[in-house]
Amino acid sequence: MSSTQVRTSFALGEHTVQRLGYGAMQLAGPGVFGPPKDRVAALAVLRAAVESGVDHIDTSDFYGPHVTNQLIREALAPYAKELVIVTKVGARRDDKGGWLPAFSAQELAQAVHDNLRNLGLDVLEVVNLRAMFDTQGPAEGSIEAPLTALAELQRQGLVRHIGLSNVTSAQVAQGRAICRIACVQNQYNLVHRHDDALIDQLARDGIPYVPFFPLGGFTPLQSSALSGIAERLGATPMQVALAWLLRRSPNILLIPGTSSVDHLRENLAAGTLDLPAEAMAALDGVAASKATDR
Ligand SMILES: NC(=O)c1ccc[n+]([C@@H]2O[C@H](COP(=O)([O-])OP(=O)(O)OC[C@H]3O[C@@H](n4cnc5c(N)ncnc54)[C@H](OP(=O)(O)O)[C@@H]3O)[C@@H](O)[C@H]2O)c1
C-alpha cells in the first residue's frame, strides 16, 4: 500500500482528527512523576505539536500528577476548537510515584474534577476509564460499577465521550453494553500484538483504537529488521514503526510521546513515509518472530 492510500484522519467522538496525534505523558518528570526537567522545552513541544497540525492530545491528571495537564493548559489554552484532548481516570499516584487503582465513584468524580480544573475546561471531550486490575496489562474483572459511575458524570454534562483503556475484549464488550464507547486505548506496537483481533473488530464497528507505547514506551523498539528497512527507506526506525501502525488498520490513531521538538517533528513526518508492500510484509514478520510476546 502506498502512502497515498493511507487515510490521514478518522472520527473520534464528534470530531474527525488527524491519525497522527501526540501523547503528553513524557512531559512530566522521570517516572511520570513531578515537574519536567525543562519546563520551557515541555511547553515548546506542546505548542509545536498544535502548530504542526496535531488535533488530538492524550493526557491524564495522574501524569505528574497534575503536571502534564497544567502544562497543556499553560501552553495551549484557550484551546483551538478542533483540538481534542483525551484524558483518563481510574488510577492515582502515591507519594513515591506508585500507581494505584482509583475506581470508586468518589475517586472517579474527583478525577474528572481534577482534570477539568487543571486543563481549564468546563467539559472533558473524551475520558478513558483506565482499568487497573493489573497495572502492567489488561486483566479480567468487571468494569460495570466504575463505568456506570463515569456514565453518570457524562449525564451530568462533565464528560462528552467515554473510552476504555488497558482492557480485555470481554471488558470492551461489557462496556459497550453499558454506554457508547468512543475509543479503546491499549498497549500495541510492532512487536506487542495481543490486540490484533480486537483492533479488527473495532475497525469493523468504526471505533478508534489508540495504541499506547507505539514506539515501545519505556523500552524503545529495537529490531534489526526495523533498522534495516529504515535505512533502506532513508527514514528512522521510529518513523517506520509509526508508518507500519498507520497501515495496520485505518481505525488506529497514534499518540507517540516525546519531550523533544525534534522527535515530535520526526514522528509527525512518518505520516508521509511510503512503506512498500515488501517492507510491510517484513515488518509483519518482526511480530511473528517474537511470537512468545503474543
Ligand atoms: N492508557 C495507558 O495506560 C497509557 C500508558 C502509557 C502511555 N499512555 C499514553 O500513550 C502515549 C504514548 O506512550 P509513551 O509516550 O509512553 O511511549 P512511546 O510513544 O512508545 O515512546 C516514547 C519514548 O520514545 C522516545 N521517542 C519518541 N520519539 C522518538 C524518536 N523520534 N526517536 C527516538 N526516540 C523517540 C521518547 O523519548 P524522548 O522524550 O527523548 O523523545 C520516549 O522515551 C503517552 O504519551 C500517553 O499519553 C497511555
PDBQT file of the ligand as one rigid body, heavy atoms in Angstrom, charges set to zero:
ROOT
HETATM    1  N1  LIG A 301      -3.550   4.182  28.815  1.00  0.00    +0.000 N 
HETATM    2  C1  LIG A 301      -2.405   3.898  29.373  1.00  0.00    +0.000 C 
HETATM    3  O1  LIG A 301      -2.329   3.104  30.302  1.00  0.00    +0.000 OA
HETATM    4  C2  LIG A 301      -1.148   4.544  28.853  1.00  0.00    +0.000 A 
HETATM    5  C3  LIG A 301       0.106   4.055  29.265  1.00  0.00    +0.000 A 
HETATM    6  C4  LIG A 301       1.239   4.652  28.758  1.00  0.00    +0.000 A 
HETATM    7  C5  LIG A 301       1.141   5.703  27.882  1.00  0.00    +0.000 A 
HETATM    8  N2  LIG A 301      -0.094   6.181  27.514  1.00  0.00    +0.000 N 
HETATM    9  C6  LIG A 301      -0.217   7.289  26.540  1.00  0.00    +0.000 C 
HETATM   10  O2  LIG A 301       0.418   6.875  25.343  1.00  0.00    +0.000 OA
HETATM   11  C7  LIG A 301       1.343   7.878  24.922  1.00  0.00    +0.000 C 
HETATM   12  C8  LIG A 301       2.475   7.238  24.175  1.00  0.00    +0.000 C 
HETATM   13  O3  LIG A 301       3.190   6.375  25.029  1.00  0.00    +0.000 OA
HETATM   14  P1  LIG A 301       4.641   6.699  25.564  1.00  0.00    +0.000 P 
HETATM   15  O4  LIG A 301       4.968   8.132  25.376  1.00  0.00    +0.000 OA
HETATM   16  O5  LIG A 301       4.736   6.165  26.937  1.00  0.00    +0.000 OA
HETATM   17  O6  LIG A 301       5.541   5.750  24.693  1.00  0.00    +0.000 OA
HETATM   18  P2  LIG A 301       6.048   5.796  23.167  1.00  0.00    +0.000 P 
HETATM   19  O7  LIG A 301       5.326   6.844  22.402  1.00  0.00    +0.000 OA
HETATM   20  O8  LIG A 301       6.033   4.401  22.688  1.00  0.00    +0.000 OA
HETATM   21  O9  LIG A 301       7.586   6.172  23.338  1.00  0.00    +0.000 OA
HETATM   22  C9  LIG A 301       8.005   7.313  23.982  1.00  0.00    +0.000 C 
HETATM   23  C10 LIG A 301       9.516   7.163  24.153  1.00  0.00    +0.000 C 
HETATM   24  O10 LIG A 301      10.129   7.160  22.881  1.00  0.00    +0.000 OA
HETATM   25  C11 LIG A 301      11.043   8.241  22.773  1.00  0.00    +0.000 C 
HETATM   26  N3  LIG A 301      10.883   8.805  21.439  1.00  0.00    +0.000 N 
HETATM   27  C12 LIG A 301       9.795   9.407  20.928  1.00  0.00    +0.000 A 
HETATM   28  N4  LIG A 301      10.004   9.768  19.645  1.00  0.00    +0.000 NA
HETATM   29  C13 LIG A 301      11.246   9.363  19.348  1.00  0.00    +0.000 A 
HETATM   30  C14 LIG A 301      12.040   9.452  18.183  1.00  0.00    +0.000 A 
HETATM   31  N5  LIG A 301      11.580  10.003  17.071  1.00  0.00    +0.000 N 
HETATM   32  N6  LIG A 301      13.310   8.941  18.239  1.00  0.00    +0.000 NA
HETATM   33  C15 LIG A 301      13.788   8.372  19.342  1.00  0.00    +0.000 A 
HETATM   34  N7  LIG A 301      13.083   8.251  20.483  1.00  0.00    +0.000 NA
HETATM   35  C16 LIG A 301      11.815   8.756  20.490  1.00  0.00    +0.000 A 
HETATM   36  C17 LIG A 301      10.675   9.211  23.844  1.00  0.00    +0.000 C 
HETATM   37  O11 LIG A 301      11.823   9.874  24.325  1.00  0.00    +0.000 OA
HETATM   38  P3  LIG A 301      12.058  11.459  24.060  1.00  0.00    +0.000 P 
HETATM   39  O12 LIG A 301      11.200  12.168  25.060  1.00  0.00    +0.000 OA
HETATM   40  O13 LIG A 301      13.502  11.618  24.300  1.00  0.00    +0.000 OA
HETATM   41  O14 LIG A 301      11.648  11.715  22.657  1.00  0.00    +0.000 OA
HETATM   42  C18 LIG A 301      10.122   8.302  24.931  1.00  0.00    +0.000 C 
HETATM   43  O15 LIG A 301      11.152   7.779  25.728  1.00  0.00    +0.000 OA
HETATM   44  C19 LIG A 301       1.751   8.567  26.218  1.00  0.00    +0.000 C 
HETATM   45  O16 LIG A 301       2.288   9.828  25.981  1.00  0.00    +0.000 OA
HETATM   46  C20 LIG A 301       0.454   8.573  26.983  1.00  0.00    +0.000 C 
HETATM   47  O17 LIG A 301      -0.318   9.700  26.595  1.00  0.00    +0.000 OA
HETATM   48  C21 LIG A 301      -1.229   5.594  27.977  1.00  0.00    +0.000 A 
ENDROOT
TORSDOF 0
